[in-house]
């Protein structure tokens, strides 16, 4: 998710009652934990109560999809947010871990019809990762935990809007069919 320069200008819409699952990689826990803390603050600022945020830690980013899918299949979770970090190394290992993670999360989201948000940083250096993961008050620039949490709430609100529009159309069709009878 790219830094949105207009995000601070938009109103922060809330979605009270949302149930959020967060799956976090322990690899570089100092940064993924910071993203989790920032996401928690954003969720709570948008009306999600602390007891409606379930957190599970996994060994690394590659394990995120299976746990995210399990959460999404439970039926009591509105959205899943995943945090991880994949650093470029001397081999192509980072490419395969990142690709597998992306594919797994997208597949799980589409299979379950539950939004699963990608908060996995793919960086060349630890310095780049810090700049993206940490909020400004901790020396970062982008605060990806906050951004991903905000995107999850905005996606849920968009899905609510789609569902409400569908109900309106269905009710309107029933009304028209009733007049014709």
N, C-alpha and C positions, 0 to 999 in steps of 0.2 A: 504494500500500500504506500503510495507516494505521499509526501508531505503536502497537505492541502492548505495553500496559503490563505484561503478564505474561511477556514474552519472556525476561527475565532469570531468571525462576523455573524455566523449563523446562530440562531437560538438553539440552546441545548434542550431538545425535547426529551421528556421522560416517558418511561413505560413501567409504572409501578406494578408490582406483582410478578414481574418476569422471573423466571428461574433460569439461572445461568450455570453451566458447567465450564470449568477451566481445567485444561490439561497442560501441565508444565514440565518441560525437560529439565532434569537435574544437571545436564552438561552446561557448564558456565552458569551455575545456580545464582551467582551474584547478579548477573544481568537478567536472567529469566525471572528471578525472584523480584527484581526491581520492576520489571514489566507487569508481573502479577500485582504487586502493591499499587502501582499506578492504575491498573485496570479496576481493581477493587474500589479505589477512590472515585473513578469515573462512573462505575455502575451505581454506587451509592448516591452520587450526585444526580443521577438520572432516575432515582426512585426504586432501585433494586435493593431490597433489604439484605443485610449481611448474611442472614440465615438462609437466603435463597441463592447463595453462591457456593457451589460445591467445587472443591479443588482436589485434584489428584496429580501426584508427581510420577513421572516415568523416567527411565534411564536416559533417553536421548530423543532427538526429534523423530527418528524412524519409528518409534513406538507410539507417537501421537495419534496416527489414524485409527488404530485398533481400539484404543481407549475412547477416543472421540466418538467413534461409531457406536460403541457400547452405550455411552451416555445418550446419544441421539436416539437410540432404539428403546430406551427405557420408557419414553412416553411422558415423562414429567419434567422434561427440560425443554425450554424454548429455544435456546441457542447454546452453542459450544464455542469456546475460544481456546486456541492453542498457542502456546509460547515455546519457542526453542531458538537455538542458535547453531548454524552450520558455518564453520570457518573454512576458508580455502586452505588446502594443505599442499603437500608436495606431489600428491597423486590426484586422481580424478574422484576419489572417494566422496568428497563433498558434493560433487555433481549428482552422484547416484543417490546419496542420502536425501538431498534436497528434492530431486525429481520424484523419488518414491514417496516422500512426505506429501508433496503437493498432490500427486495423483491419488494417494490414499485418502486425503482429506476431501478433495473434490468428489470422489466416488462415494464416500460415506455421506456427504451432505446430500447429494442427488438421490442416493438410495433411500434415505430416511426422510427427506423433505424437511430437514432441520438445518438452519444455517450453521455452518461450521467455519469459523473465521481463522485465517492464517496469520499468526503473529510470529512467524519463524523468520529470523534475520538470516540472510545469506551474505556474509561479508568476507572481504579479503583479509582484513586485519581485526585484531581485538579493539584497536582504537576506533575503527569504523563502527564496530558493534556497540561500543560504549556510547558513541555519539547518537546512535539510533535508539538504543534501549533506555537510556536514562533520561529523566525529566531535567529541564534546565537547572533547577535548584540543586541537582546532584552532578552537574557538569555535562549533561547531555544536550542534544539539540532537538531531537524529534519526539521523544516520549511515545514510543510505539505502543506501549501498554495502554495508554489513554486512547490513542487513535483507534486501536483495534476494538476496544470496549465500546467506544462511541459508534463505530461502524456496526457492531452487533446490534446495538439498540436501534440505530437508524434502519437497519435491515428488517428487524422485527416490526417496526412501525410501518415500513413499506409493505410488508406482507399483510399486516392488519388492514391496510388500505385496499390492497388487492382483494382480500377476502370480503371486506365490507362492500366493495363495488360489485363483486359476484353475487352477494346476497341481494343487493338492490336490484340487479338485473333479473335475478330469478323471481323476486317478488313482483317486479314490473311485468314479466312474462305471464305469471300466474294471473295477475289482474286483467291483462289483455285477453287471455284465454277464457276467463270468467265472464267477461262482457260478451264474448262471441257465442257462448253456450245458450 
